[in-house]
Amino acid sequence: MELKEVIKQQRLTEKANLLVADLNQYVFDVHLCANKHHIAQAVESLYGVHVKAGKVLNYPKKRKSFRGKTLVRGFTSQYKKAIVSVSAGEKIDLMQ
């Protein structure tokens, strides 16, 4: 897996913005097969920062039902998210 494929996108939510402001942590959606080492290498090479620590959260698919005119049943998507802490004084430009 190439380093460009590891990080899918950055999460720009209200909670993610609070993590950036308070703890210098950034949130990314990552590939399902990526581990902490792949994620740290990808962030360091793509953004030019030093990674102190990282957390990986797996979200499995869930059963979802929707009742409109007919009953539709299916599943939500499975995804993986990473929270990466960078060294003090370093920042990632989130608007790239």
Steps between C-alpha positions, in 0.01 A plus 500: 500500500638842404514785750254707293241223532525477880333833575167541323396842631517732797206524735393861542234479769433708806660241729803467272549877504492499881769228504718711270460812712540341843725194460673543161337178374369443146229258384517306171293235325742222410508179294350195671827304475722778640664467841660758732842476335361553149294797617792664680727459196232640267436809717871570539571471128189680369491789749863530615433476875623266775237268647512451877215253541199362321172326572303287256124450529311233306132549425331179380197497273160516671156390396284795395129510416310778328123511488357714224239370259678167520727346758864515392763308692872520455828578671704811570855514368792364697783750551815569698605830653835612643579770756861616461694714751779711352795657680460834674540800274413310180175539309330339203332723246151353485392695192730323251 
